[in-house]
Amino acid sequence: MSRTLAVARMQLINKWTYIGWPLTILAASFLISLAIFALIPVTEAKNGGGSQAPLWYFLVLGIQSMTLVFPFSQGLSISRRAFYLGTLGLFSLIAVGMTVLYMLGGVIERATNGWGVYGYFFNIPWVTDGPWYSTAAFFFVLMMFMFIIGFWFATIFKRWGTTGTLVSTLGTAVALIGAAALTTFLQGWESVGSWFAQQTPLSISGWAALLCVILAAGSYATLRRATP
Amino acid sequence: MNDTIVEARNLIKHYKDLNALDNVNLSLSANRIYGLLGRNGAGKTTLMSILTAQAFATSGEALVFGAGAYENDAVLSRICFIRESQKYPDDFQPQHAFRSAALFYKNWDQGFADRLAEDFQLPVKRRIKKLSRGQLSAVGVIIGLASRAELTFFDEPYLGLDAVARQLFYDRLVEDYAEHPRTIILSSHLIDEVANLLEHVIVIDRGRIIMDADADEIRGSAVTVSGSAEKVDAFLAGRRILHRETLGSLASVTVDEVLSGSERTEARELGLELSPVSLQQLVVRKTMAGTEAGLLPITGDFADETMEAKR
């Protein structure tokens, strides 16, 4: 247990990686969005997609924790289990922190009528329309998802190299196209459409969380036999 | 004192078209300095990776402190193995790497790490990915030394280090080892440089252990006899010949045998010159003898030499 905690602490030694950069990216994206909102002279609500910026950084973090931090952890004789739990635990913590920031930002944003310029950065149509816990769940799961998907593909890459990554990416694409073709063949698009229409941010979070769990379990199984 | 802490039994590591390790059996005792010598690609890093559970053997068993290291925190916490091509987190500076090591090694000595960083003139606040090859090696050397892990591996730690820095490493290693005895495995192909540090020598070639003996035993286990070719050959008839060089009518022949006192006197009376064989010479000759015996058809004049060497 203490070694698992130490894995998390180790990755916080350089505060920039997990705290400084996400906050910097968020702040920069927020300020730029705000400047753009202020420049558009309409008094209707304006929405921007800038709040997704840190998510892409999380994807990179997920990749790097597998390609760089894992080999380093092996050099310090850290077990794969401790590395996995410590890293995922740390990331959940960061995702919780970011979710809290997004929620607070959302509250201030509504209270100030979009920062006085009718600009909505943290409030996203449909996503933040529901109750607070549905919004929180959506943000949290989405952040975890980005990290885990990066981690997952990097694990595949470490274990099976370029070929493995290509096969699994192409395989996913083929499976999706196959599913789409099957839907067309069975004339099922109508029911697919109505299924999506029925989804709420909360149920989408649930499905994404399920996918996260599957990918995380898959990553662990792969990591167990990975070499630095 | 002489507890066995590493035990490898029939280790085989098979890659697609290559036997990286070919039935390796090994037993290492506590508190000694081992040299793991061999050519590039001989299997040194593979062997160390498997012992430390960073990689997996195709078959066989590796026990460290009496158990497998794989996912075994009790064993792993006593091992340090920074590889030659060690990777570090993207944003890390040497100081971050040292603080990380401090979290995992209970005997970590930060003061020692700081002194070493100064010795090696390592910029501890520069991003690791911006460091030169030598500075990168210094980071690994410092982690290996300051962790004071009971079982420490150094994987060709001198790459990119200049002569002064290499000597510094050897000196610090010996000094610290004297104060804090532990088991050190130094993989190297700069054999002459490390020969004096080593208490035990293991030579690996194409996945096989071809030498596993105490350094003292090896020193003087071979001798080079030189003089007129005729006399040398007559004197050495029937002996295990490792290497033969001729220059005109002169020959210089290395035999893998110890000469007795009377034999030495006899040689001197014949006007032959005897000279010791350095560890590096011996390793090179033995490795090459293995290659020749394995690869070349045994024909003509060559046959005698290789047959002798093979015995």
Boltz contact constraints between the chains, C-beta under 6 A:
constraints:
  - contact:
      token1: [A, 3]
      token2: [B, 73]
      max_distance: 6.0
  - contact:
      token1: [A, 6]
      token2: [B, 103]
      max_distance: 6.0
  - contact:
      token1: [A, 10]
      token2: [B, 100]
      max_distance: 6.0
  - contact:
      token1: [A, 10]
      token2: [B, 103]
      max_distance: 6.0
  - contact:
      token1: [A, 13]
      token2: [B, 96]
      max_distance: 6.0
  - contact:
      token1: [A, 13]
      token2: [B, 99]
      max_distance: 6.0
  - contact:
      token1: [A, 14]
      token2: [B, 91]
      max_distance: 6.0
  - contact:
      token1: [A, 14]
      token2: [B, 96]
      max_distance: 6.0
  - contact:
      token1: [A, 16]
      token2: [B, 91]
      max_distance: 6.0
  - contact:
      token1: [A, 17]
      token2: [B, 91]
      max_distance: 6.0
  - contact:
      token1: [A, 64]
      token2: [B, 90]
      max_distance: 6.0
  - contact:
      token1: [A, 68]
      token2: [B, 87]
      max_distance: 6.0
  - contact:
      token1: [A, 68]
      token2: [B, 89]
      max_distance: 6.0
  - contact:
      token1: [A, 68]
      token2: [B, 90]
      max_distance: 6.0
  - contact:
      token1: [A, 69]
      token2: [B, 89]
      max_distance: 6.0
  - contact:
      token1: [A, 71]
      token2: [B, 87]
      max_distance: 6.0
  - contact:
      token1: [A, 72]
      token2: [B, 87]
      max_distance: 6.0
  - contact:
      token1: [A, 72]
      token2: [B, 88]
      max_distance: 6.0
  - contact:
      token1: [A, 72]
      token2: [B, 89]
      max_distance: 6.0
  - contact:
      token1: [A, 74]
      token2: [B, 54]
      max_distance: 6.0
  - contact:
      token1: [A, 75]
      token2: [B, 82]
      max_distance: 6.0
  - contact:
      token1: [A, 75]
      token2: [B, 86]
      max_distance: 6.0
  - contact:
      token1: [A, 76]
      token2: [B, 101]
      max_distance: 6.0
  - contact:
      token1: [A, 76]
      token2: [B, 104]
      max_distance: 6.0
  - contact:
      token1: [A, 77]
      token2: [B, 76]
      max_distance: 6.0
  - contact:
      token1: [A, 77]
      token2: [B, 79]
      max_distance: 6.0
  - contact:
      token1: [A, 79]
      token2: [B, 71]
      max_distance: 6.0
  - contact:
      token1: [A, 79]
      token2: [B, 73]
      max_distance: 6.0
  - contact:
      token1: [A, 79]
      token2: [B, 76]
      max_distance: 6.0
  - contact:
      token1: [A, 81]
      token2: [B, 71]
      max_distance: 6.0
  - contact:
      token1: [A, 227]
      token2: [B, 55]
      max_distance: 6.0
  - contact:
      token1: [A, 228]
      token2: [B, 54]
      max_distance: 6.0
